[in-house]
Amino acid sequence: MISPGYRRALAARKAPLRLAVPGFAHPLVAPAEWGGLQRAGLPLDWVVIGGGTPGERTAGEPDGTSGGPGSRQDPYWLSAVVPLRTSGVRVLGHLDARYGARSFGELLSDAQRYLNWYRVDGFTLARCPDDEAGLSGIRRMAGALRTLLDGAYLVLSHGTHPSPGYADVGDQLVTYAGPWSGYRWSRAAEWTADHPPERFCHLVHGVPRTHLDEALRVARWQGAGTVYFTDRTDRDALDPWESLPGYWDDFVSRIGPGVSE
């Protein structure tokens, strides 16, 4: 009998990997990063605007809302979004679920502002609950977002493997968001083998250039179809996602056909 892990890896090898961009710093302070995404031919799956930590549970993380659309349309965000949307890249608004502590009304209000100002294609629910108790609230929120925007693409950013029921709610689940030191020894939940690779995303920081091929093999073995790896770290309370990895061109060149064992 073929094991779930081997079945998962076989499926992942048949599908080209795609890139997710969990959200750079504000375009005013990171113009090169946002400009770099306009390069033709990048295998981008989705790009997040609005900033914030994409699901990782960090010690000492503040309780306040991380990121959001702001109180008015920002011309810098607009200048970053328009070229992406014109080239067909899926742009998502960052919504901070705060592990279920954000109110339904607050999240829906943020979503409406993203739609009014930036015409986003969907949303990522950062710091999304991952347990059975939080599932009903996220299901209700997802239904409201899809009513607000017909065909909205929803990424549930748990940062870990959630209860299987979340796979029936989101279009894609972020099942790992964290450091390379944990990722290289991580394992996928067995239930993920019942879903295609495009349903899962891994976001990994602190990946050395010399371990890029290994990181890609881990992603494929675990059945992730969308990835983002960076050599930036969260040391000294830095946000590892706010700038491009030092090996961006090398990383992009390796995305595509399966990485050989």
Secondary structure, DSSP 8 states (H G I E B T S, - for coil): ---HHHHHHHHHHHS--EEEE---S-TTT-HHHHHHTTSTT--EEEEEES----S---TT--SS------SS--HHHHHHHHHHHHTT-EEEEEEE-GGGTS-HHHHHHHHHHHHHHH--SEEEEET---SHHHHHHHHHHHHHHHHHSTT-EEEEE-SS---GGGGGT-SEEEEEEEEHHHHTT----GGGGGS-GGGEEEEEES--GGGHHHHHHHHHHTT-SEEEEES---GGG--TTSS--TTHHHHHHH-SS----
